[in-house]
Amino acid sequence: MELGPKDTLKLSFQVVDKDSGNGVQPHQTFLRFYDEKANEEGIQPVRVSLSGKAKFDLVRGVLRNF
């Protein structure tokens, strides 16, 4: 995926226990961004609520982690 200077990346997800199906809050959660051409990566921590829900927005190079 390639984002331009006016693009917005919005990601929402929920972490669930595979046995119970209930949302869980992991100890740590990260998103990894990798540029194959430049062979560079970036790691961004993400907050996950007690219910296991998370939202992440990347807007014009500005990070919003809810």
N, C-alpha and C positions, 0 to 999 in steps of 0.2 A: 504494500500500500504506500502511496506517495501522497503527502499533504503539501499543498501550496500555502502561501502566506495568508490567504483569506479563508482557508478551510478550517473546519472544526471537527475534531475527533471526539465522539461521545461514546462512552462505554459504561454499561451497568451490568452487574452480575450478582449472583448470590452463591455463597459457599454453603453446601448442604452436606449433612452426614448421609453417606450412601445407604446405610441400614435403616435409619429412622425417617429420612427425608426432611428432617428439621434443619433450619438454618443454624450455622455455627460461626463463631468468631475465631479465626485462626490467630496464632501467636504473632505471625508476621505474614504480610502479603505484599508482593512486588509485581510491577509490570516491567518487562524488559523490552527496550527498543533497540533494534539492531539494523545498521546500515551495511548491507553486503558490499556495496561499491567501495565505501570508505573503510570497511572493516572496523567500525566503531560501534560501541553500544552505550546505552544509558539505562540506568536502573532507577525506577521511581517507586517509593513506598506508597501504598494505598491503604486508607483507613476502611476497615470493615466494621459494621455495626454489630451489636450483640445478636441480631437476627440473621447475620451473615450477608447482609446487603451492602453493596458498594457502588459508588458512582465516580466516574473519572471523566473530566473534560479537558481537552487540550485545544485552546483557542488562540490562534495567531501567535503561537509560541508562549502563551501564558497558561500556566497549569492551574487547574481548579480541581482539588481533591476533596470531595464531600464526605 
